[in-house]
């Protein structure tokens, strides 16, 4: 009985082992990986694969400003921290942690290199278009550079909140109007 069951199993299994007829598409040789691959600019790939200034600083330090921003549409979250020299308002150190896509990480990394050594006023003038242009971000990734701009402004605002006696800068990015000539009436 066992021998007959095994021989029957061999016969049925041989049905599945037979080679199938070739598909009508077997002659088409399309490298699928190449057709679906998106190309990022080498600057994005560089900052994504070797991000600069990753880390954290103590939020309780008075010379540290922390900006935490996020994009609800895509789920990217960016934390940017700046250490400011109180004697001259120059950003002496910058750290970031970003949870998001490669463009968000690259935008954060590039921003940290950009703002180090700047005054708070200079850093507040940074626009997302600057970051997007430098990294050659495609239009669908512009929101990543907007996150970076929002993060630096938020970090500067936090620094000013911790140091109310520090003269503030214009965070709108429009700058202040230079004083006009004084006109005497008399």
Secondary structure in CASP SS format (residue, H / E / C, confidence):
PFRMAT SS
TARGET T0000
AUTHOR 0000-0000-0000
METHOD secondary structure of the structure
MODEL  1
X C 1.00
X H 1.00
X H 1.00
X H 1.00
X H 1.00
X H 1.00
X H 1.00
X H 1.00
X H 1.00
X H 1.00
X H 1.00
X H 1.00
X H 1.00
X H 1.00
X H 1.00
X H 1.00
X H 1.00
X C 1.00
X C 1.00
X C 1.00
X C 1.00
X C 1.00
X C 1.00
X C 1.00
X C 1.00
X C 1.00
X C 1.00
X C 1.00
X C 1.00
X C 1.00
X C 1.00
X H 1.00
X H 1.00
X H 1.00
X H 1.00
X H 1.00
X C 1.00
X C 1.00
X C 1.00
X C 1.00
X C 1.00
X H 1.00
X H 1.00
X H 1.00
X H 1.00
X H 1.00
X H 1.00
X H 1.00
X H 1.00
X C 1.00
X C 1.00
X C 1.00
X C 1.00
X E 1.00
X C 1.00
X C 1.00
X C 1.00
X C 1.00
X C 1.00
X C 1.00
X C 1.00
X C 1.00
X C 1.00
X E 1.00
X E 1.00
X E 1.00
X E 1.00
X E 1.00
X E 1.00
X E 1.00
X E 1.00
X C 1.00
X C 1.00
X C 1.00
X C 1.00
X E 1.00
X E 1.00
X E 1.00
X E 1.00
X E 1.00
X E 1.00
X E 1.00
X E 1.00
X E 1.00
X E 1.00
X C 1.00
X C 1.00
X C 1.00
X C 1.00
X E 1.00
X E 1.00
X E 1.00
X E 1.00
X E 1.00
X E 1.00
X E 1.00
X E 1.00
X E 1.00
X E 1.00
X C 1.00
X C 1.00
X H 1.00
X H 1.00
X H 1.00
X H 1.00
X H 1.00
X H 1.00
X H 1.00
X H 1.00
X H 1.00
X H 1.00
X H 1.00
X H 1.00
X H 1.00
X H 1.00
X C 1.00
X C 1.00
X C 1.00
X E 1.00
X H 1.00
X H 1.00
X H 1.00
X H 1.00
X H 1.00
X C 1.00
X C 1.00
X C 1.00
X H 1.00
X H 1.00
X H 1.00
X H 1.00
X H 1.00
X H 1.00
X H 1.00
X H 1.00
X C 1.00
X C 1.00
X C 1.00
X H 1.00
X H 1.00
X H 1.00
X H 1.00
X H 1.00
X H 1.00
X H 1.00
X H 1.00
X H 1.00
X H 1.00
X H 1.00
X H 1.00
X H 1.00
X H 1.00
X H 1.00
X H 1.00
X H 1.00
X H 1.00
X H 1.00
X H 1.00
X H 1.00
X H 1.00
X H 1.00
X H 1.00
X C 1.00
X C 1.00
X C 1.00
X C 1.00
X C 1.00
X C 1.00
X C 1.00
X C 1.00
X C 1.00
X C 1.00
X C 1.00
X C 1.00
X C 1.00
X C 1.00
X C 1.00
X C 1.00
X C 1.00
X C 1.00
X C 1.00
X C 1.00
X C 1.00
X C 1.00
X C 1.00
X C 1.00
END
